[in-house]
Amino acid sequence: METKQEKVNMSKALSSDSASYRCSACHGDEDWGPNHPIRGRAKSRSLSASPALASTKEFRRTRSLHGPCPVTTFGPKACVLQNPQTIMHIQDPASQRLTWNKSPKSVLVIKKIRDASLLQPFKELCVYLMEENNMIVYVEKKVLEDPAIVSDDNFGPVKKKFCTFREDYDDISNQIDFIICLGGDGTLLYASSLFQGSVPPVMAFHLGSLGFLTPFNFENFQSQVTQVIQGNAAVVLRSRLKVRVVKELRGKKMAVPNGISENGVLAADLDAEVGKQVMQYQVLNEVVIDRGPSSYLSNVDVYLDGHLITTVQGDGVIVSTPTGSTAYAAAAGASMIHPNVPAIMITPICPHSLSFRPIVVPAGVELKIMLSPEARNTVWVSFDGRKRQEIRHGDSISITTSCYPLPSICVRDPVSDWFESLAQCLHWNVRKKQAHFAEEEEEEGEG
């Protein structure tokens, strides 16, 4: 009789727990019950991982990183075990909206270097931000060393108000509220490299070239910037890769700068390994491992969560985010992936085996790439085209999804912006080819 009563009590407890529980990935903002709607606009309190969770080292990542928060009860009795260690989740892309806890006061303006066509838009934007919105504007020091800016007397009073920094020397990660990029996709990649932790919202204008990452047109920049400052904008969370390179020290010891190392990563934050040099990077587009100057094919082993999945023999391999799927990976034959899809893509570069095709793995898995024991030469690695370095036998490259995505501000919404950029870039390539063929026909006719 007592056993039967205990079962009844236990059943009541389970039913009450399943009737209403808090989703840890939503930071406890929402109670979910049987009648809770699956879709709908949820609160958007943060653009990246919860600071408390992201800064706590004892929490381990889950395999559901960068995925929407689903209903986790299945039928009357089955459910997924609740995991309090979830780092973050992405809600329905249509409801991802920007909001400010406090009004933004500082902005980082990134301008493509050595491009004279950007000088006038740069000046107009900075004057608008400083005089109309009373904001603190940060720029890289070498931007203000441009002769056209130095010789402009009218811009002198504005130039004195700038806050400047030097890449790899000054850490501005806690001083910037949001970022504005002027130029092509490379400016957004550069902005990503400056922030090795949480990234402020990024507003990217395309000037002179089309790209997947720069959706805004500069013609109406005043109204668009005002909308962002007021918190009236959509965002797409572009996942990044956390890359950890471990090298054996050979011969002389490689010194690590005291305090800030490459791109603002604190040397003290990296795990110390005896006789090894450890470096860490946050990558927005892709990690490229290639054969470098060697005439031999590269030969690298790829491990997934500790298990060898394949040996890549060819010119190299690309490990990319969905954002990077439209860059080098697309040129190497990979599929294009929307940035809201939680995935990592592995793409071989000119593989020796014709049966090896690009593969997509879930976001959050741990990839490890090493030289094969039988490899006759070394390989080289680069991160978003930067920090290129040699990888030898005994070195390793560990790659997983970062818990610090890049929040890119949209013109309309994450889905529409991406497909419109795709259509524009494809049509631009078609028009370019048509113009090229027309020029060839014209030359042949004159001949």
C-alpha positions as CSV (number, residue, x, y, z in Angstrom):
1,M,0.0,0.0,0.0
2,E,2.9,2.3,0.9
3,T,4.6,1.5,-2.4
4,K,1.5,2.4,-4.4
5,Q,1.1,5.7,-2.5
6,E,4.8,6.6,-3.2
7,K,4.3,5.9,-6.9
8,V,1.2,8.3,-7.0
9,N,3.2,11.0,-5.2
10,M,6.1,10.6,-7.6
11,S,3.8,10.8,-10.6
12,K,2.3,14.0,-9.3
13,A,5.8,15.5,-8.8
14,L,6.9,14.6,-12.3
15,S,3.7,16.0,-13.9
16,S,4.1,19.3,-12.0
17,D,7.7,19.5,-13.1
18,S,6.9,18.9,-16.7
19,A,3.9,21.2,-16.6
20,S,6.1,24.3,-16.1
21,Y,9.9,24.6,-16.1
22,R,12.4,27.3,-16.9
23,C,14.5,27.0,-20.1
24,S,18.1,27.5,-18.9
25,A,19.1,28.6,-22.4
26,C,16.6,31.5,-22.2
27,H,18.3,32.7,-19.0
28,G,15.2,31.9,-17.0
29,D,13.1,34.5,-18.8
30,E,10.3,32.2,-19.9
31,D,8.2,29.5,-18.3
32,W,7.2,26.7,-20.6
33,G,4.2,24.6,-20.3
34,P,2.0,22.3,-22.4
35,N,0.1,25.2,-24.0
36,H,3.2,27.4,-24.5
37,P,3.5,28.5,-28.1
38,I,6.6,27.1,-29.9
39,R,7.1,30.2,-32.1
40,G,6.7,33.8,-31.2
41,R,8.7,36.8,-30.3
42,A,10.7,36.1,-27.2
43,K,12.7,38.5,-25.1
44,S,16.1,39.4,-26.7
45,R,18.1,40.5,-23.7
46,S,21.6,39.7,-25.0
47,L,23.4,39.3,-28.3
48,S,25.8,36.7,-27.1
49,A,26.3,34.2,-24.4
50,S,25.3,34.9,-20.9
51,P,28.3,36.6,-19.2
52,A,28.0,34.6,-16.1
53,L,28.0,31.3,-18.0
54,A,30.6,32.3,-20.6
55,S,33.1,33.3,-17.9
56,T,32.6,30.2,-15.8
57,K,35.3,27.7,-16.7
58,E,33.6,24.7,-15.0
59,F,30.7,24.8,-17.5
60,R,31.2,22.6,-20.6
61,R,29.6,23.2,-23.9
62,T,26.7,21.2,-25.2
63,R,26.1,19.9,-28.7
64,S,23.0,22.2,-29.1
65,L,25.0,25.4,-29.3
66,H,23.6,27.9,-31.8
67,G,20.3,26.0,-32.3
68,P,16.8,27.2,-31.6
69,C,15.3,26.2,-28.3
70,P,12.9,23.4,-29.1
71,V,10.1,21.8,-27.0
72,T,11.9,19.1,-25.1
73,T,8.9,16.9,-24.1
74,F,7.8,14.1,-26.4
75,G,4.4,12.6,-25.8
76,P,3.0,12.1,-22.3
77,K,6.1,10.5,-20.6
78,A,9.4,11.2,-22.6
79,C,11.6,14.2,-22.3
80,V,15.2,15.3,-22.9
81,L,17.2,15.5,-19.7
82,Q,17.5,19.2,-18.7
83,N,21.0,20.5,-19.0
84,P,21.8,23.5,-16.8
85,Q,25.2,23.9,-18.6
86,T,23.8,25.1,-21.9
87,I,25.8,28.2,-23.0
88,M,23.3,29.9,-25.3
89,H,20.7,29.3,-27.9
90,I,19.3,31.2,-30.9
91,Q,15.6,31.9,-31.1
92,D,13.5,32.0,-34.2
93,P,15.5,34.1,-36.7
94,A,12.5,36.3,-37.5
95,S,12.4,37.5,-33.9
96,Q,16.0,38.3,-33.3
97,R,15.9,41.9,-32.5
98,L,18.6,44.3,-31.1
99,T,18.0,46.0,-27.8
100,W,20.2,48.1,-25.6
101,N,20.5,47.8,-21.8
102,K,21.9,51.4,-21.8
103,S,22.1,53.9,-24.6
104,P,25.3,53.4,-26.7
105,K,27.9,56.1,-26.2
106,S,31.0,54.8,-28.1
107,V,31.4,53.5,-31.6
108,L,34.3,51.9,-33.5
109,V,34.5,53.0,-37.2
110,I,36.5,50.6,-39.4
111,K,37.5,51.9,-42.8
112,K,39.2,50.1,-45.6
113,I,42.8,51.3,-45.7
114,R,44.2,53.0,-48.8
115,D,40.9,53.5,-50.5
116,A,40.4,57.1,-51.5
117,S,36.7,56.6,-52.4
118,L,35.9,56.0,-48.7
119,L,37.4,59.2,-47.4
120,Q,34.3,61.4,-47.9
121,P,31.8,58.8,-46.5
122,F,34.2,58.3,-43.6
123,K,34.3,62.0,-42.8
124,E,30.5,62.4,-43.2
125,L,29.8,59.5,-40.9
126,C,32.3,60.6,-38.2
127,V,30.9,64.2,-38.2
128,Y,27.4,62.9,-37.9
129,L,28.3,60.5,-35.0
130,M,30.2,63.2,-33.0
131,E,28.2,66.3,-33.6
132,E,24.7,65.0,-34.1
133,N,24.8,62.1,-31.7
134,N,27.5,63.3,-29.3
135,M,29.3,59.9,-29.5
136,I,32.9,58.9,-28.8
137,V,34.4,57.6,-32.0
138,Y,37.3,55.1,-32.0
139,V,39.4,54.5,-35.1
140,E,42.6,52.7,-35.8
141,K,45.6,55.1,-35.6
142,K,46.8,54.4,-39.2
143,V,43.5,55.5,-40.6
144,L,44.1,59.1,-39.4
145,E,47.6,59.0,-40.9
146,D,46.2,59.0,-44.4
147,P,47.6,62.1,-46.2
148,A,44.2,63.1,-47.5
149,I,42.9,63.3,-43.9
150,V,46.1,65.0,-42.5
151,S,46.0,67.7,-45.2
152,D,42.2,68.4,-44.7
153,D,42.0,71.6,-42.5
154,N,38.2,71.4,-42.3
155,F,38.4,68.0,-40.8
156,G,41.0,69.1,-38.2
157,P,38.7,69.9,-35.3
158,V,36.9,66.6,-35.7
159,K,40.1,64.6,-35.9
160,K,41.2,65.9,-32.5
161,K,38.2,64.3,-30.9
162,F,39.0,60.7,-32.1
163,C,40.1,58.0,-29.8
164,T,42.8,55.9,-31.5
165,F,44.2,52.4,-31.0
166,R,46.8,50.1,-32.5
167,E,46.0,46.5,-33.5
168,D,47.8,43.9,-31.3
169,Y,48.8,46.5,-28.8
170,D,45.7,48.2,-27.4
171,D,42.7,46.3,-26.0
172,I,39.5,48.1,-26.7
173,S,37.1,45.1,-26.2
174,N,35.4,46.7,-23.2
175,Q,35.2,50.2,-24.5
176,I,33.1,49.8,-27.7
177,D,29.3,49.7,-27.7
178,F,28.9,49.0,-31.4
179,I,30.9,48.9,-34.6
180,I,30.4,50.5,-38.1
181,C,32.3,49.1,-41.1
182,L,32.9,51.0,-44.3
183,G,34.1,48.9,-47.2
184,G,33.9,45.2,-48.3
185,D,33.5,41.9,-46.4
186,G,37.2,42.2,-45.3
187,T,36.3,45.0,-42.9
188,L,33.9,42.8,-41.0
189,L,36.5,40.0,-40.8
190,Y,38.9,42.6,-39.4
191,A,36.3,43.7,-36.8
192,S,35.9,40.1,-35.7
193,S,39.7,39.7,-35.2
194,L,39.7,42.7,-32.8
195,F,37.3,41.0,-30.4
196,Q,38.4,37.7,-29.1
197,G,35.6,37.6,-26.6
198,S,32.1,39.1,-26.8
199,V,31.6,41.2,-29.9
200,P,29.5,44.4,-30.0
201,P,26.8,44.7,-32.7
202,V,28.3,45.3,-36.2
203,M,26.7,47.5,-38.8
204,A,28.4,47.0,-42.2
205,F,28.1,49.3,-45.2
206,H,29.1,48.1,-48.7
207,L,30.9,50.8,-50.6
208,G,32.2,50.1,-54.1
209,S,31.8,46.3,-53.9
210,L,29.1,43.8,-53.2
211,G,29.4,41.2,-50.5
212,F,27.5,38.8,-48.3
213,L,28.4,40.5,-45.1
214,T,27.8,44.2,-45.9
215,P,24.0,44.7,-46.4
216,F,23.7,48.4,-45.8
217,N,23.8,51.1,-48.5
218,F,25.5,54.4,-47.5
219,E,23.0,56.7,-49.2
220,N,20.7,56.9,-46.2
221,F,23.2,56.3,-43.5
222,Q,21.8,59.0,-41.1
223,S,18.4,57.4,-40.7
224,Q,19.8,53.8,-40.6
225,V,22.4,54.7,-37.9
226,T,19.7,56.4,-35.9
227,Q,17.5,53.3,-36.1
228,V,20.3,51.2,-34.7
229,I,21.1,53.7,-31.9
230,Q,17.5,53.6,-30.9
231,G,17.5,49.8,-30.8
232,N,15.2,49.3,-33.8
233,A,17.0,46.7,-35.8
234,A,17.2,43.0,-36.5
235,V,20.4,40.9,-35.9
236,V,21.8,37.7,-37.2
237,L,24.2,35.9,-34.9
238,R,27.1,34.7,-37.1
239,S,28.8,31.8,-35.3
240,R,32.6,31.9,-35.0
241,L,35.2,29.1,-34.6
242,K,37.4,28.9,-31.5
243,V,40.7,27.7,-32.8
244,R,43.5,26.4,-30.5
245,V,46.9,25.8,-32.0
246,V,49.4,23.8,-29.9
247,K,53.0,23.8,-31.2
248,E,56.1,22.0,-29.9
249,L,58.9,24.4,-29.0
250,R,61.9,23.6,-31.2
251,G,65.3,25.1,-30.5
252,K,64.9,28.6,-29.1
253,K,62.0,29.4,-26.9
254,M,59.3,31.5,-28.6
255,A,58.5,34.5,-26.4
256,V,55.0,35.5,-25.6
257,P,54.3,39.2,-25.0
258,N,53.6,40.2,-21.5
259,G,49.9,40.8,-21.0
260,I,48.2,41.1,-24.4
261,S,49.2,38.7,-27.1
262,E,47.8,38.4,-30.6
263,N,44.5,40.2,-31.2
264,G,43.9,40.9,-27.6
265,V,44.0,37.3,-26.2
266,L,45.5,37.4,-22.8
267,A,48.5,35.0,-22.5
268,A,47.5,34.1,-19.0
269,D,44.1,32.8,-20.3
270,L,45.8,30.1,-22.4
271,D,46.4,26.7,-20.9
272,A,50.0,26.2,-20.1
273,E,51.6,23.1,-21.5
274,V,55.1,22.1,-20.7
275,G,57.4,22.5,-23.8
276,K,54.6,23.8,-26.0
277,Q,53.4,27.1,-27.3
278,V,49.6,27.6,-27.2
279,M,47.7,30.2,-29.3
280,Q,44.0,30.8,-29.6
281,Y,42.0,32.6,-32.2
282,Q,38.4,33.5,-32.9
283,V,37.6,33.0,-36.6
284,L,34.5,34.2,-38.5
285,N,35.0,32.8,-42.0
286,E,37.4,29.8,-42.1
287,V,40.5,28.0,-41.0
288,V,42.6,27.0,-44.1
289,I,45.2,24.3,-43.9
290,D,47.2,24.1,-47.1
291,R,50.5,22.7,-48.5
292,G,52.2,26.1,-48.7
293,P,55.2,26.4,-51.0
294,S,55.8,22.6,-51.1
295,S,55.3,20.7,-54.4
296,Y,54.0,17.6,-52.5
297,L,50.3,17.1,-51.6
298,S,49.4,17.8,-48.0
299,N,48.5,14.8,-45.8
300,V,46.6,15.6,-42.7
301,D,44.4,13.6,-40.3
302,V,41.0,14.9,-39.2
303,Y,39.6,13.8,-35.9
304,L,36.0,14.4,-34.7
305,D,35.5,14.3,-30.9
306,G,38.7,12.2,-30.7
307,H,37.8,9.7,-33.5
308,L,39.7,9.7,-36.8
309,I,37.2,10.4,-39.5
310,T,39.4,10.8,-42.6
311,T,42.9,11.6,-43.9
312,V,42.9,14.5,-46.3
313,Q,45.4,14.1,-49.1
314,G,45.4,17.1,-51.6
315,D,46.1,20.8,-51.6
316,G,44.6,21.2,-48.2
317,V,41.3,21.5,-46.2
318,I,39.0,24.3,-45.2
319,V,37.1,24.3,-42.0
320,S,34.4,27.0,-42.2
321,T,31.4,28.5,-40.5
322,P,28.1,29.0,-42.3
323,T,29.3,32.6,-42.8
324,G,32.5,31.3,-44.5
325,S,30.6,28.9,-46.6
326,T,30.1,31.6,-49.2
327,A,33.8,32.5,-49.4
328,Y,36.7,30.1,-50.1
329,A,34.7,27.1,-49.3
330,A,32.2,27.9,-52.1
331,A,35.0,28.4,-54.5
332,A,36.3,24.9,-53.5
333,G,32.9,23.3,-54.3
334,A,31.1,23.5,-50.9
335,S,27.4,24.3,-50.4
336,M,26.3,27.7,-49.2
337,I,24.8,27.6,-45.7
338,H,22.6,30.2,-44.1
339,P,24.3,31.8,-41.1
340,N,21.5,30.7,-38.8
341,V,22.2,27.0,-39.5
342,P,24.2,25.5,-36.6
343,A,27.0,23.8,-38.4
344,I,30.7,23.5,-39.2
345,M,31.7,22.6,-42.8
346,I,34.8,20.6,-43.8
347,T,35.8,21.1,-47.4
348,P,38.8,19.5,-49.1
349,I,40.9,21.6,-51.5
350,C,41.6,19.6,-54.7
351,P,41.5,16.2,-53.0
352,H,43.5,13.3,-54.4
353,S,40.5,11.1,-53.8
354,L,37.5,12.0,-56.0
355,S,35.2,10.3,-53.5
356,F,35.9,12.9,-50.8
357,R,33.3,15.7,-50.8
358,P,32.5,18.5,-48.4
359,I,30.8,17.4,-45.2
360,V,28.7,19.3,-42.6
361,V,29.0,18.4,-38.9
362,P,26.9,19.8,-36.0
363,A,28.0,23.0,-34.3
364,G,29.8,22.4,-31.1
365,V,31.7,19.2,-32.1
366,E,35.5,19.2,-31.5
367,L,37.7,18.9,-34.6
368,K,41.4,18.2,-34.4
369,I,43.7,18.4,-37.3
370,M,47.3,17.1,-37.3
371,L,49.9,16.1,-39.8
372,S,49.7,12.4,-40.7
373,P,52.7,10.3,-39.5
374,E,53.5,9.5,-43.1
375,A,53.4,13.1,-44.3
376,R,56.5,14.1,-46.2
377,N,56.2,17.8,-45.7
378,T,54.7,20.4,-43.4
379,V,51.5,22.3,-43.9
380,W,50.5,26.0,-43.3
381,V,47.5,27.4,-41.6
382,S,45.7,30.7,-41.7
383,F,42.7,32.2,-39.8
384,D,40.4,34.4,-42.0
385,G,43.5,34.9,-44.2
386,R,45.6,36.2,-41.3
387,K,48.3,35.0,-38.9
388,R,49.6,32.5,-41.4
389,Q,52.0,30.0,-39.8
390,E,53.7,26.6,-40.3
391,I,52.4,23.3,-38.8
392,R,54.9,20.5,-38.3
393,H,54.8,17.0,-36.9
394,G,53.7,17.0,-33.3
395,D,51.7,20.2,-33.7
396,S,47.8,20.2,-33.5
397,I,44.9,22.5,-34.5
398,S,41.7,22.1,-32.4
399,I,38.6,23.7,-33.8
400,T,35.1,24.0,-32.3
401,T,32.2,26.5,-32.3
402,S,32.9,29.6,-30.2
403,C,30.3,30.8,-27.6
404,Y,31.0,34.3,-28.8
405,P,29.1,34.9,-32.2
406,L,29.3,38.1,-34.2
407,P,26.0,40.0,-34.1
408,S,25.6,41.4,-37.5
409,I,22.8,44.1,-37.9
410,C,20.4,43.4,-40.7
411,V,18.5,45.8,-43.0
412,R,15.3,43.8,-42.7
413,D,15.7,40.3,-41.2
414,P,18.3,37.5,-41.2
415,V,16.6,35.4,-43.8
416,S,15.7,38.1,-46.4
417,D,19.0,39.8,-46.1
418,W,21.0,36.7,-46.8
419,F,19.0,35.6,-49.9
420,E,19.0,39.1,-51.3
421,S,22.8,39.3,-50.9
422,L,23.1,35.9,-52.6
423,A,20.9,37.0,-55.5
424,Q,22.8,40.2,-55.9
425,C,26.2,38.5,-55.9
426,L,25.2,35.9,-58.3
427,H,23.6,38.4,-60.7
428,W,26.7,40.6,-60.4
429,N,28.9,37.7,-61.5
430,V,26.6,36.9,-64.4
431,R,26.6,40.6,-65.5
432,K,30.4,40.6,-65.2
433,K,30.8,37.6,-67.4
434,Q,28.3,39.0,-70.0
435,A,30.3,42.2,-70.1
436,H,33.5,40.2,-70.5
437,F,32.1,38.2,-73.4
438,A,30.7,41.4,-75.0
439,E,34.2,42.9,-74.9
440,E,35.8,39.8,-76.5
441,E,33.2,39.8,-79.3
442,E,33.8,43.5,-79.9
443,E,37.5,42.9,-80.2
444,E,37.0,40.0,-82.6
445,G,34.8,42.2,-84.7
446,E,37.3,44.9,-84.9
447,G,40.0,42.3,-85.8
